Amino acid sequence: MHHGRIEHVNLTVTDPDRSAAFFSALFGWHERWRGEAMNGGETIHMGEEYSYLALYTDRGNHAGQEKGRPLNHVGLLVDDLEEAERIVIAHGLEPFGHDDYDPGRRFYFLDWDGIEFEIVNYG
């Protein structure tokens, strides 16, 4: 049995400040990070120490990413990134986008329905 949990969910919203205030009031979450994002957009990360919602806007057509509208991707935190990748491959899925930046190493894959997942390890 392997351990895994949701690390973050990236959502396209029309007003990230409004959404951030809502989730702060609803759950007591804090702003973990705020900054520029792809397509000239902005993202606010709202959540707790190990999980959050990434609230993204492109300040334009609010289309989000074509690949998974309205869902951009789901981030999952794992204890062993290499083992997670082996399991992804064993199920016939193809990892891509390997990277290493704070807070950890990561890769992505599309499931059979085209939903993108980001697998992250903080170790």
N, C-alpha and C positions, 0 to 999 in steps of 0.2 A: 504494500500500500504506500502510495506517495502522497506527500502533503502539498496542497495548493490552495490558493485563495485569490479572490479578486483584488488586484492592486489598484486599478482605476478604470473608469469608463469615460471615453472621450465623446462629448455630445456637442452638436452644433446648436447654438442658441442665438436668438436675435439680440439679446441684451445681457451680456455676461455679468455686469454689475448687479442688475436686478436679480438674476438667478443666484448669484453668490450671496446676496443679502437674504434671499429666501431660504437657501440651504443652511446658512448660519443661524437664522432664527428657528428653523424647523428642527435641526439636529445639533446645534451648538458647534458646528464645524468651524474651522478657522481657515483663513487664506494661507495656503502653503507656498504658493508661487504665483506670479503674474508676469506676463511678458508678451513680446511679439511672437507671432506664429506664422505659419505658412500663408501664402496668398495675401500678404499684407494685413493679416488678421491679428487678433489678440486672444490669449487664453488665460483663464484664471483657474488655478487648481484649488478646489475646496474639499476639505475632508479632515481626516485624522492623521496620526503618525504614519500608518502603513497603508491607508486607502483613501481614495479621493475621486471626485468627479472633475474632469477637465472640461471646462465650459468655454467653448471656442466660438468665435464669430469672425467672419471675413469682412465685416463692416460694408458689405456690398449686397450680393444677391442671396446670402445666407444659404447657399447650396450645400455647404459641407463638402465632403469628399464624394466624388461620383461613385466610388467603389462600394460604399455601404450605406448610402443615404437612407434614413437619417443617422444611422449608427456609423461612427468612424472606425473604432476598434474597441476591443475589450482587453484590458491588461490584467494578466494573472501573475502573481508572485509565487515562485517555486524555490525549494531548498537546493535543488540540483539542476542547473541549467542544461548540462550535457545529457543527463538522463531524460529530461523533458524533451530535448531535441531528438534523442533516439526514439522515444515513444511516438513523437509526431511523424517521423520518417517511417517507422514501422507500420503506421496506419495509412501510408500512402500519400501523406501530405508533404509539401515542400517548404522548408524553412527559408527565409530570406531576410535581408536588412539587418544582419548581425552588426551590433555596435556596442561600444563600451563608454558610457558617460554617466555622471552622477544622476541617480543614485545607484546605478548598477549596470551589469551586462544584460543584453537582450537580443532577441530575434523575433521575427514575425512569421505568421503563416496564415493562409486562407483555408477555412474549412470547406467541406463539400458544398455548402450553400453560398460560398463567396464571402462569408463573414470573416473579417480580419481579427486576429488575436495577436497580442504582444505578450511574450513570455519573458519575465524579468527575474533576475536573481541579484540580491543585494550583497551576497557574500563576496 
